[in-house]
């Protein structure tokens, strides 16, 4: 709760972009990031992984809520990039970010966001997948700074936001 205003929603996320989007809708948020293990299980498919992690985040925060804010919905989400049925994780450094961006260039990949809402003892689980096409890139177009910015957590709600200097998603028919 901020400034004595009763929250409309508990956001179980540390993502500043998720917070910004929800605040743009006029919602008063209580941000309570969840601390869960986000390690993929052996053999786990990407779509199952992202749904499991979103659910675990929501459930972890719900378990700590007790009765301090009864009746306030809890929202948790997770977003992943999928290439060749593999999860493309966060880059370890600028060189890794460059490698990832070049791996995405000139091809399609998927961005999946899963979310869980817990409200009044009920849960709602959903996910959305967007296919994104990158144009081909020349290595000179991809300096490490641009690569790091492009892969920085700019995925929100099934939409990939790409800096203007980088390729745009194209419609998929």
N, C-alpha and C positions, 0 to 999 in steps of 0.2 A: 504494500500500500504506500502510495506517495502523496505527500502534502495533505494527509488526512482524508483523501478521497477513497471511498470504498471501491475496490477493483471490480471490473466486469469479468476479468479472466485472469487465471494464473497461467503464465507462460513458462513451461518447463524447458527452457532453452536459454543458452548464453548467446545466441545469434543476434547481433545488433540489427541485422537486416530483417529478421522475422519481427523483432520488436518494432522497428520503424514501420513496417507494412501494417501491422495491427494498430499502431498508434495513429497512422494516417486514416484508419477507419473510425477514429474517434474513441477507441477503447481505452479504458484505464486499466493498466496492467500491473500485476505483481509478478516480477520476474524471479523465478526460482529454478535455476539451472539444476538439472539432474546429473548425478555422478554415476554413470553406468559403464560397464565394460562393453566397448564397441568392437571387440575383436570378432571377425567373422568365424563361424563354426566350420569345421571341416566339411566340405561338400555342400555348404549352404548356398543356395542360389541367391543372386543379388536382390531380387524382388522380395524373397523371404527375409533376407538379412535386414533390409531397410524397414520393413514392417515390424520385425522383432525389436529393432533398436528404438523405433518411435514408441512402441508399446511399453518397452522397459523404462524409458524415460518418464512417460506419463505415470506408470504404476509406481515408480520410485518416489515421485513427488507426491502422489496421492497417499502413499503409505505414511509419509511424514506430516501430512496436513492435519490429521486429527480433526478436531472440531473448531480450530481457530477461524476458518472461513468456510463454514458449511454453505452449500448451495452455490458456490462459485465454481464454474467449469475450469478444468485443467486441460491445457492443450500442449502436446509435445509433437515434434516432427523431426524427421531426419531426411536428408537429401543425399543422393549418390549419383555419380557419373558412371555409366556402364559402357565398356568397350569390349567387344568380342566376348560377351557374357562374363566379363571380369569387372570387379569394382576398381575404379581408378581413385585411389585414396588421395589424401592431401599431400602435396609435394614436401619432401624433406628439406629441400634447399632450392636455390635458384636454378641450378643445373638440372635438378629433377623436374622442376616446373617447365623448363625449356623442353626437356624430353617428352613430357606429357603433352604439351601443346603441339609439338611436331607430330606426335602419335595421333592426335585428333584431326590434324590438318588434312583436308582433301577427302574427308570421309564423314560418315554419319555415326553418331553415338546417341545413347539415351540418357536422360536425366530423370530419375524417379524420386519423388517426394512422397513419403508416407506420413500419416499423422494419426494420432489417437486423441480423442476428447473424452474425458471422464467427467460425468456430471450426474450427481445424485445417485451414485452407485451403478450407473449404466456407462457403457463405453461404446464409442463409435470409432471404427477403424476404416480408413480410406487410403488410397494411394493414387497418384497420377503419374503417368510417364509421358515425356515429351521427346520426340526424336529431333535431334539438332544436327544440321549439316554445316560443316566448316568448309570454306573454300580452301584450295591449296595455298600453301604459304611457302615463300622462299626463306631459307635460313636467315637471310639478312633482315627479314621483317620481324624476326622473333628474337629480340635481344632479351636477356635474362629479366630485365625489369618488366617488360610487357608480359612475358610468360608468367611471372609471379603474380602480376595483377589480374591476368585473365583467369587463372585457376584459383586465386584467392576466393574464399567462400562467397561466391557471387551467385549461388543457386538458391532460389527461394520459391517455394510453392509451385514447383514444376516448371519454373521459367529460368532459363539461363540468361543472365545479364552479362553482356560482353562489351568491353570498352570499345569506343567508336573506332579505334585504330585496328581492331581485330575483326575477323570474319563474323558475319551475322548469321543467325539461324535462318534456314529457308523452309518454306512450307513443304510438308510431306504429303503426297497425294495418296 
